[in-house]
Amino acid sequence: MQRHRFVLVAPAGIMASWNAGGCCGIARATQVNDVDYLASLIDRVKARPDVDPSRVYLWGSPTVE
C-alpha cells in the first residue's frame, strides 16, 4: 500500500456466494443481507487512518444467471 497508496478489499461473500437473486447458493438460502454487510465493510475501511474517506470506491461485476 505505501508504494502505490491504495488499499484493496475483496470480499468473497458467504461461502463464495452473494444474495443476488435465484442464482446464488447459501447466501440466498439463508437470506444474507449483502447490502448491510457491504455498507458496514465500507464504514470500517473509511474509518482507517490511512484511508481518505472521500476516495473509497465500490465495484462489482454483473451476476450471470
N, C-alpha and C positions, 0 to 999 in steps of 0.2 A: 504494500500500500504506500509506503513512504516514497518510493521511486516514482510511481505514476499517479499518486494521490487520488485513489479511488478505493472503494470497498464494494465487493460483490457479495450479495447474499442470494443464495439459490435454494429456496425451499422446495422440497420434493413432495409435499402433501402427505397424507396418511397412507402408508404402505404404497407409495408412488402413485397415489390417486387423488383426485380432486372431486368435489361435489359439483359437477358441471353437466347436469342432465342425466340422461339414461345410459350414458356410456361408461360410468366411472367407478366401478368396484366398491370397495369398503367405505370410502368417504361418502358416497351416495347412499349406500345401505344404512349407514349409521347417522346420516343427516348432519355431517360435519359442517359447521358454518365457516366456510373458507373466507368470506368477506371480513368477518370479525377477526379471524386469525391473521390475515394479511394486514389489516389495519393496526392490530396490536404489534405485529412484527415491524411495520414501518415506524410506529411510535418509538419502539425500542432502538431502532437504528438511528433515528433522528436525535435521540437523547444522548448518543455517544459524543464525547467531547471532540473527537477527531472528524466529525461529520458536519457539514454545512446543511442544516435542515431545509434550506431553500433549494438545495440541489439533489434531492432524493427523487429517483425515478422508478417507476414500476413498468415492466414489460412482460408480456406473456404471449404465447403462440395460440392460435385458434385451436379449439378441440375438433378433432376429426371423428365423426360418428359413422 
